[in-house]
Amino acid sequence: MRRRKAGRAPYNQPRRRRFLPAASPLEMTSKPAPSASRLSHSQRIQQVLEAEIFSGALPPGARLDEVELAARFQVSRTPVREALRHLASAGLVQVRSRQPAQVVELPAHKLVEMFQVMAELEGLCARLAARRITPAQIAALNALHQALVALADTDRVDDFYEVNRRFHELIYEAAQNEFLAEQTRALRNRVGAYRRLVTHRSSRRAGTLDEHAQVLRCIVAGDEEGAAAAMRDHVNLLGEKLLDFIALFPRMAPAPASRPGRVALAP
């Protein structure tokens, strides 16, 4: 006869379930990032450079010299070259023969085309979110909107931009269509530096809050058409003003951001 180990429940008794404390709405809006120890040097370099491109610390046209980057990250040129290759495949960096790579500069007509597609993709995300959003996601979306309201009149530009990003990201997730979310996120990242130039301006923040409030109302009400239309208008920067933004872009100063410094990568 086989003995059961001490402390183990009999086979005919159900195991007890462990219940973890519920996450706050804000915690549920962000997915955990991979542990730094699990990433290669090239992946970590890619993450840092991506963040700096999205934030404007590395503006469109910025030079990315392999030797300088290797010294900055205290690595050989091989992981730097690999990171730049991945950034190039994502459309963020242009790798040039016998010249330093540079952050991609998008011409005006290309930006117009990309923002038009972006508006449709985000509009579809909002439409599906109005149909599929969960009560927990509604609570989280409300919390993010209130956080934006609190930040609007402060000088915490980076925090405002980050919460704004999370607001949109949560709508992608609420749409419950992973392929759509991936495509929308990829395009949003490509225009991130340009979009930030408008988002960070105090004159634009009030409009952002009003437009977000309308998107939120439609999603909560389950108004699919209204949510899609409100989001399209929001991404288009009030429709006809998009072309004005593109025309003004060359004369607009980059959003304030810290100068990239030396980075020590964990082993």
N, C-alpha and C positions, 0 to 999 in steps of 0.2 A: 504493500500500500504506500502511495506517494505522499510524503509529508508536505504540507504547505509551509512556506516560510513565515516566521513570526511577523505580525504586523501587517500582513497582506489580507485584503478583504476576500471572503469566500467567493468562489466563482459565480454563485447564484445571487450575489448581492451587487447591485449597481454601484459603480464608482461615484464618489462625490465629485461634483464639478467645482472647479475653482472660478470664482468671480473676481475679475480685476476691477478696480475703481474706474468709473467712467471718465473719459477724457473731456476736457473743457471744449466748448465750440471752437475756440481759436486753435487749440492743439490739433483738432481734427482736420484743419485746413491745410496742413503741411505734412508731406510724407517724409519719413526719416531719411536722411542722406546716408549713403554708404560710409562705413567707417573709414577714416583716413588711412588706417593701417592696412586696409584691403586694397587700396588703390596703388597703381604703379606711379613712378615719378611723372611719366608723361600725362597720366590721367589727372594728377593733382595740378600740374602746370596748366593743363587745359581748363580745369575748373576755375583756377585763379584768373586766367586771361578772359574766359567767358564772362565772369562776374564783372571784370573791369570794362569789358566792351559794353555790356548791358547797362552799367552804371554811368558810362560816359567818361570814366577815368582814362580809358583808352578810346579817344574819339575817332570817328571815321577819318581815314587817311593816316592814322598814327603808324609810325614805322615800328616793325617788330624784328629787330636784328638778333640772329641766333646767338652770336657771341655775347651780346649784352644780356640776353635772357638767360643764357647759361650761367653767367656770372651772378645775375640777380638771384636765380634759384639754386645756385651752388651745385650744379650738375654738369655733366658733359653735354655736348650739343645734340647727341642722339635723341634723348627724350624730348628735348625742345623741338627738334625737327618733326618728331612723331606727333607731338601736341599740335603744332602748326598745321600739319597735314589733316588732322581730324577737324580742326577749326575751319580749314578751307573746304572740306567736304560738307560742312554745315552751312556754308555760304557766309561765314563771318570774317574770313581772312582771305586775302589774295596772295598766293605764293608765286613769286616772280623769279625767273631764271637769272642767276648772278646778281640779284639785287635783294635787299631785305624784304621780307614779307610786310604787308601792311593791312590794317583794318579796312575792310571793304567800304568804299564810298559809293553810295547809290545815287545815280542821276535822278533829276526831278521826275522824269516820265516814269522811271522804274518805281519810285516811291508812290506815285499816284496809283499805278497798277497794283502794287502790293497792298496799299491801304484799302483799295476797293475789294480785293479778295479777302483781306483781313476782316472787313466789315461783314461780309457774307458769312464767313466761317464763325465769327463770334455771334452773329445773329442766329445762326443755326444752333449753336451751343445754348444760347438763351432760350430759344424756342423749345428745345428738348428738356432743358432744365425746368421750364414752366410745367412740363408734363410729368417729370420724373423726380424732382427734388424731394428729399426726405425732410421730416420735421427737424432732425438734428442739423441738417445742412441749412435750413432756413434760419435757425437760431444762430448758426455760425456766420451766415451772410449778413444778418442784422448786426451782429457784434462787430464785424469788419467795417460795415458802413458807419457805425457809431464811432469807431476808432478813427476813421478818416475825417469825420466831422470834427473830432477833438484836435486833430493834427492840422487842419486846414489853415488856421490862423497863427501857426507857429513857424519857426525857422527850421524845423526838423524835416528838411526836404527829402532826405534819403528814407526816413521812416514813412513819410507820406507815400512815396513811390513804391516802397515795399508792400505796404498794406493795400495799396491800389492793385498791385500785381496779384496779391493773394485773393483779393475780391474776384478778379477775373478768373484766376486759377480754380477757385471753388465752383464757379459756374461751369467751367469745363468739366470738372468732376461730376457735378450734379446732372450733366447731360447724359452720363452713363454710356458714353460711346468712346472707347479708348482710342480708336483710330482717328476720330474727329479731334479728340483732345491733343493727340500727338502732332497732327498737322497744324492745328491752330497754334499750339505752343511753339513749334519750329518757326513758323512765320512771324509770330510775335517777337521771338528772340532776334530774328534778322533785322527787324525795324526798331528794336528796343532803344537804341541810342537816340534815334530821331524822335521817337515817341516821347522819350523822357524830356527832351528839350521843351516840349509843350506842357507836359504834365507837371513839371517842377515850377512853372511860372505861377506866381500868386494870382495873376489875372485869370488863369485857367482853372484854378482849383475850385472856385465856386461853381463853375459850369460842370466840372467833374462830379461834384456832390449832387447837383440837381439831376444830372443824367443817370447817375447810379441809383438815386432814389426812385426814379421812374422805372428803371430796369427791375429793381427789387420789388416794387409794387406789382408789376405785371407778373413776375415769376411767382410771387406768393399767391396772387389771385388765380394762377393757372391760365393766364391770358397768353397763349402761345404767340399769336400774331403781334400783340402789343409788345411782348418781351423782345421778339426778333427785331421789330422796327425800332424800338428804343435803343437797343444795343447797336444796330447799324448806324443810327444817327450819332451815337456816342463815339464810335470808332472813327467815323468820318469827320470828327471834329466839327460837328454841326454842318455836315454836308458841304455846302459851297465854300466854307472857310478852309477846307483842306488845301485847295489850290493856293490860297493866300499864304498858308503855312509853308508850302513848298517853295513859293517865290521868296519868302522872307528868310528861309533857312540859312543861306550863305552868310547873312548878316547877323544871325543870332549867335550869342555867346554860348559856349557849352555850359551845361549844368555844372554847378560847383561839385567837385569831387576831389578826394585826396590823391596826391601824386603817388603812383605805384612805387613801393619801396622794395628793399631786399627781402626775400622770403627764404626761410630755412625749411626744407621739406623733411618731414619725419622719416626715419629709416623704415 
